Amino acid sequence: MILLVRRVSILIIALIMSSCITQKQYEEMNKLASDLQLENENLQTSNHELIAENKDIEREVTTLNDRINKLASDTLAYGNSLRRLNAQYDRMINIQKELEGKYTNGLNQQENTNKALIGELEISRNDLLKFEDSLRKLESELEAERLSLESSQEELALKEQRIKELNEVLELKNSYMKLLRAKIEEALFSLKGEGLTLEQKQGKIYVRMDASLLFPSGSVIMNEKGKEAIIRLAKSIQDQQDLQIVIEGHTDADAVNPGGKYSDNWELSVLRATTVTKIMIENSSLDPQILTASGQSEYHPVDVNDKSKNRRIEIILSPNLDILFSILDSELTE
């Protein structure tokens, strides 16, 4: 714009110099020059403003460039960070997927475990119900057992009382048999060593007399010495009515003589036992009901090597156990 004003001024001066101009033209030109000068000043002012504005713009551009550079640097850093974050994000996604898979598997396993536990719990509940039923049954059985035990204890106490009574009776019988044995020993004392033995066993008294003491060989007729011994025995026990007396006849194994009075040893043993029994009854006050005659023949020897010991009369005295049997009968019937 300044160059244009200069050119206009030079043109005006040239025109003035080259020709004559009118006053009007001069004034117009002068005005034109003034206007141009004013416009030039305005243009210079605008130019200064533009220069200042341009400097401001340049500074702003510089600032913007700095900011752009910084943004570029930040963008690069952010890009790197973004890539790292994306990589971390991908890893996290993979980890999440892995965890989700594990979680799903865990849920499935937990569900299967829960189903198994529920099944086991149901079985345990059924077992518990069965156990409770068994327990109630056992309690019922125990109650029945308790009642039975109480009843058994009562029965046991009653039986103990019965046993005590039996023991007392047995003790009394043993004492009685000891006194009876002493009495028999006293009555038959003179016959000791002459084929008579006296033994007490199993609650009984066994009076054993050799056949030679009582009978001649092969005879059932008692001799006087034997008769005296039997009478002594009978009289020593005649006041003892609480007895059971068995008279047993025994022989040896030799057969009787053919054509003799007795057919065999059975008959001989029975007749001798009967003879002893009759003498006891006829010469004492013994109750015949408590005596029993029995023949044993040769079948109960006391010594297989000594025939003389096998030929004998055994008088077995047993206590009357009616009292014991009555106690036992009462126990059985209750």
C-alpha positions in Angstrom: 0.0 0.0 0.0 2.9 2.4 0.8 4.4 1.7 -2.6 1.1 2.6 -4.3 1.0 6.0 -2.5 4.5 6.7 -3.6 3.7 5.9 -7.2 0.6 8.2 -7.1 2.7 11.0 -5.7 5.4 10.6 -8.3 2.7 10.5 -11.0 1.1 13.8 -9.7 4.5 15.5 -9.6 5.2 14.3 -13.2 1.9 15.6 -14.4 2.5 18.9 -12.8 5.9 19.2 -14.3 4.9 17.9 -17.7 1.9 20.1 -18.2 -0.1 22.8 -16.8 -3.0 21.8 -14.8 -6.0 23.7 -13.6 -6.5 24.8 -10.0 -9.4 22.5 -9.7 -7.5 19.6 -11.0 -4.7 20.5 -8.7 -7.0 20.6 -5.7 -8.6 17.4 -6.7 -5.2 15.8 -7.0 -4.1 17.4 -3.8 -7.2 16.0 -2.1 -6.5 12.7 -3.7 -3.0 12.8 -2.4 -4.3 13.7 1.1 -6.8 10.9 0.9 -4.1 8.6 -0.2 -1.8 9.9 2.5 -4.5 9.3 5.0 -5.2 5.9 3.6 -1.5 5.2 3.7 -1.3 6.2 7.3 -4.3 4.0 8.0 -2.7 1.3 6.1 0.6 1.8 8.0 -1.4 1.7 11.2 -3.1 -1.5 10.1 0.2 -2.8 9.0 1.7 -2.2 12.4 -1.4 -3.8 13.9 -1.0 -6.7 11.5 2.7 -7.0 12.3 1.9 -7.0 16.0 -1.0 -9.4 15.4 1.3 -11.5 13.3 3.9 -11.6 16.1 1.1 -12.6 18.5 0.1 -15.2 16.0 3.7 -16.4 15.6 4.0 -16.6 19.4 0.7 -18.4 19.5 1.8 -20.7 16.7 5.1 -21.3 18.6 3.0 -22.0 21.7 0.7 -24.2 19.7 3.7 -26.0 18.2 5.1 -26.5 21.6 1.8 -27.8 22.7 1.6 -29.9 19.5 5.0 -31.3 20.2 4.1 -31.9 23.8 0.8 -33.4 22.7 2.8 -35.5 20.2 5.2 -36.6 23.0 2.2 -37.1 25.4 0.4 -39.0 22.6 3.4 -41.2 22.1 3.6 -41.8 25.9 -0.1 -42.3 26.0 0.1 -44.6 23.0 2.8 -46.7 24.8 0.7 -46.6 28.0 -2.4 -47.5 26.0 -0.6 -50.4 24.4 0.6 -51.5 27.8 -2.9 -51.1 29.1 -4.3 -52.9 26.2 -1.8 -55.8 26.8 -2.7 -55.7 30.5 -6.4 -55.6 29.5 -5.9 -58.6 27.2 -4.2 -60.4 29.9 -6.9 -59.5 32.4 -9.5 -60.6 29.8 -7.7 -63.9 29.5 -7.4 -64.2 33.2 -11.0 -63.3 33.5 -12.0 -66.0 31.0 -9.7 -68.5 32.8 -11.3 -67.5 36.1 -14.7 -67.7 34.6 -13.9 -71.2 33.3 -12.5 -72.2 36.7 -15.5 -70.6 38.4 -17.9 -72.5 36.0 -16.0 -75.7 36.7 -16.0 -74.9 40.3 -19.7 -74.3 40.2 -20.2 -77.6 38.4 -18.0 -79.4 40.8 -19.7 -77.7 43.7 -23.1 -78.6 42.3 -22.0 -82.2 41.8 -20.5 -82.2 45.4 -23.7 -80.7 46.7 -25.7 -83.3 44.9 -23.5 -86.0 46.4 -23.7 -84.4 49.8 -27.4 -84.2 49.5 -27.6 -87.8 48.5 -25.3 -88.8 51.4 -27.4 -86.5 53.7 -30.5 -88.3 52.6 -28.9 -91.7 53.2 -27.7 -90.5 56.6 -31.2 -89.2 57.4 -32.7 -92.5 56.5 -30.0 -94.3 58.5 -30.7 -91.9 61.4 -34.4 -92.7 61.1 -33.6 -96.4 61.1 -31.2 -95.9 64.0 -33.9 -94.0 65.9 -36.4 -96.8 65.2 -33.8 -99.3 66.4 -33.1 -97.2 69.4 -36.8 -97.0 70.3 -37.0 -100.7 69.8 -33.9 -101.2 71.9 -35.3 -98.9 74.6 -38.5 -101.0 74.5 -36.5 -104.2 74.7 -34.4 -102.7 77.5 -37.5 -101.7 79.4 -38.8 -105.2 79.0 -35.4 -106.6 80.0 -35.5 -104.3 83.1 -38.9 -105.5 84.1 -37.8 -109.0 83.4 -34.7 -108.4 85.4 -36.7 -107.0 88.3 -38.9 -110.1 88.1 -35.8 -112.3 87.8 -34.3 -110.6 90.8 -37.4 -111.3 92.8 -37.3 -114.9 91.6 -33.6 -115.0 92.3 -34.2 -113.7 95.8 -36.9 -116.3 96.2 -34.6 -119.0 94.8 -31.8 -117.9 97.1 -34.2 -118.2 100.0 -35.2 -121.7 98.8 -31.5 -122.6 98.4 -30.9 -121.3 101.9 -33.7 -123.5 103.1 -32.4 -126.5 101.1 -28.9 -125.9 102.4 -30.3 -125.7 105.9 -32.2 -129.0 105.4 -29.1 -130.6 103.8 -26.9 -129.4 106.6 -29.4 -130.8 109.0 -29.5 -134.1 107.1 -25.7 -134.3 107.1 -25.6 -133.6 110.8 -28.3 -136.2 111.2 -26.4 -138.8 109.1 -23.1 -138.1 111.0 -24.9 -138.8 114.3 -26.5 -141.9 112.8 -23.2 -143.2 111.5 -21.7 -142.7 115.0 -24.7 -144.6 116.4 -24.2 -147.5 113.9 -20.5 -147.6 114.6 -21.2 -147.9 118.3 -23.7 -150.7 117.7 -21.4 -152.6 115.4 -18.1 -151.8 117.0 -17.4 -155.4 118.0 -17.7 -156.5 114.4 -15.0 -154.3 113.0 -12.3 -156.3 111.3 -14.7 -159.3 110.8 -15.9 -158.5 107.4 -17.8 -155.3 108.2 -17.0 -151.8 106.8 -18.8 -148.6 107.3 -18.6 -145.7 104.9 -20.3 -142.3 104.5 -20.3 -140.8 101.0 -22.6 -138.6 98.8 -24.9 -138.0 101.8 -25.5 -141.7 102.4 -24.2 -144.3 104.8 -23.0 -147.6 103.4 -22.9 -150.6 105.7 -21.0 -153.4 103.9 -21.0 -156.9 105.3 -19.1 -159.8 103.8 -21.4 -162.7 102.9 -19.2 -165.0 105.0 -20.2 -163.0 108.1 -23.9 -163.6 107.5 -24.5 -166.8 105.4 -22.9 -170.1 104.9 -21.5 -170.7 101.4 -24.4 -171.0 98.8 -27.1 -170.5 101.5 -29.7 -167.9 102.1 -30.2 -169.0 105.8 -28.4 -166.5 108.0 -26.1 -167.8 110.8 -26.5 -166.6 114.4 -23.5 -164.2 114.3 -24.8 -162.5 111.2 -28.3 -162.4 112.6 -27.0 -160.7 115.8 -25.2 -158.1 113.7 -28.3 -157.3 111.6 -30.5 -157.1 114.7 -28.0 -154.7 116.3 -28.0 -152.6 113.2 -31.8 -152.6 113.0 -32.2 -151.6 116.7 -29.7 -148.8 116.4 -31.7 -147.1 113.7 -35.3 -148.2 114.5 -36.1 -144.8 116.0 -34.9 -143.1 112.8 -38.0 -143.0 110.7 -36.7 -140.2 108.4 -34.7 -142.7 106.3 -34.8 -144.7 103.1 -33.1 -148.1 103.5 -32.0 -150.3 100.6 -30.7 -153.8 101.2 -28.6 -155.0 98.3 -27.4 -158.6 97.8 -24.2 -159.1 95.7 -22.5 -162.3 94.5 -19.3 -163.1 92.8 -19.2 -164.1 89.1 -19.0 -167.9 89.7 -22.1 -169.7 88.5 -24.3 -171.5 91.0 -24.0 -175.3 91.1 -26.2 -177.0 88.5 -29.2 -178.7 90.1 -28.9 -176.6 93.3 -31.7 -174.7 95.1 -31.1 -171.5 93.1 -31.3 -171.0 89.4 -28.6 -168.3 89.2 -26.8 -165.5 91.0 -29.7 -163.2 90.6 -32.0 -165.4 92.6 -29.3 -166.0 95.3 -28.6 -162.2 95.6 -32.3 -161.4 95.9 -33.1 -164.1 98.5 -30.2 -163.0 100.7 -31.3 -159.4 100.5 -34.8 -160.5 101.3 -33.6 -162.5 104.3 -31.8 -159.5 105.8 -34.8 -157.3 105.2 -37.1 -159.7 107.0 -34.8 -160.1 110.0 -34.6 -156.3 110.3 -38.4 -155.9 110.2 -39.1 -158.8 112.6 -36.5 -157.7 115.2 -37.1 -153.9 115.4 -39.8 -151.3 115.1 -38.6 -150.2 111.6 -41.4 -149.3 109.3 -41.4 -151.8 106.4 -42.3 -149.0 104.0 -38.8 -147.5 104.3 -37.0 -150.7 103.4 -36.3 -152.1 99.9 -34.7 -155.4 99.1 -32.7 -155.6 95.9 -30.6 -158.3 94.2 -27.6 -157.1 92.1 -26.1 -160.5 91.2 -22.4 -160.3 90.2 -22.7 -157.1 88.2 -21.4 -154.6 90.8 -18.1 -155.9 92.0 -15.9 -153.9 94.4 -12.8 -155.8 93.5 -12.5 -157.9 90.4 -9.4 -159.7 91.8 -11.0 -160.6 95.2 -14.2 -162.7 94.9 -14.7 -162.7 98.7 -15.1 -158.9 98.7 -17.7 -159.1 95.9 -19.9 -161.6 97.9 -21.6 -159.1 100.3 -24.7 -157.5 101.6 -24.8 -153.7 101.4 -27.3 -151.8 103.5 -27.6 -148.2 102.2 -29.2 -145.6 104.5 -30.3 -142.4 102.7 -31.9 -139.5 104.4 -35.6 -139.0 103.5 -35.5 -136.1 101.1 -39.3 -135.5 101.1 -38.7 -132.1 102.7 -36.2 -131.2 99.9 -38.6 -132.5 97.2 -41.4 -130.5 98.7 -39.3 -127.3 98.6 -38.3 -128.1 95.0 -41.9 -128.9 94.0 -43.1 -125.6 95.4 -40.4 -123.8 93.5 -41.4 -125.5 90.2 -45.1 -124.9 90.6 -44.7 -121.2 91.3 
